[in-house]
Amino acid sequence: METNYNYQIKIVGDTREWRDIEAIQKSAKDRVTAIQYGRRLARVFNAEIRMTDKPDYKKASGTYLRDECY
């Protein structure tokens, strides 16, 4: 069974709060796959990613992902 995950992308230097950043949704078969996708987003956008699996992502606690490759 797949679960929907929300990803918020905060680019380096962005001063907005997490609750002000809109999320994108993606389905994943398990949490490991969802985290791999989030790390890939972090690498591509050079950003910090907040991942949640609750429908109300603005109030849910999340997993923060960052993949620094310079």
C-alpha positions in Angstrom: 0.0 0.0 0.0 1.3 3.4 -0.9 1.3 6.4 1.4 1.2 10.1 0.4 4.1 12.2 1.6 4.3 16.0 1.5 7.6 17.7 0.7 8.3 21.3 1.4 11.4 22.8 -0.3 13.3 25.6 1.5 16.1 27.0 -0.7 19.3 28.2 1.1 18.7 31.8 2.1 14.9 31.6 2.1 13.7 33.4 5.2 10.1 32.2 5.2 8.8 30.0 8.0 8.0 26.3 7.1 4.2 27.0 7.6 4.4 29.5 4.7 5.9 27.2 2.2 3.6 25.2 0.0 4.1 21.4 -0.3 4.2 19.0 -3.2 2.7 15.5 -2.8 4.2 12.2 -3.9 3.2 8.7 -3.2 5.8 6.1 -2.0 5.5 2.4 -1.2 7.5 2.8 2.0 9.3 5.4 4.2 12.8 4.5 2.9 11.8 5.3 -0.7 10.2 8.5 0.4 13.4 9.6 2.2 15.5 8.7 -0.8 13.2 10.9 -3.0 13.5 13.8 -0.4 17.3 13.5 -0.4 17.3 13.6 -4.2 15.2 16.8 -4.1 17.6 18.4 -1.6 20.5 17.6 -3.8 18.9 18.9 -7.0 17.6 22.2 -5.4 20.5 22.6 -2.9 17.8 23.0 -0.3 16.5 21.7 3.0 13.5 19.5 2.6 10.7 18.9 5.2 8.9 15.6 4.7 5.6 14.8 6.4 3.0 12.0 5.9 0.0 13.7 7.5 -2.6 15.5 5.3 -2.3 18.7 7.4 1.4 19.2 6.7 1.5 22.7 8.2 0.8 21.4 11.7 2.5 18.0 11.6 6.0 17.3 12.8 8.3 16.4 9.9 11.6 14.9 9.0 14.2 17.3 7.8 16.5 16.3 5.0 19.5 17.9 3.6 22.1 16.5 1.2 25.1 18.7 0.9 27.3 18.0 -2.0 29.5 20.9 -3.0 
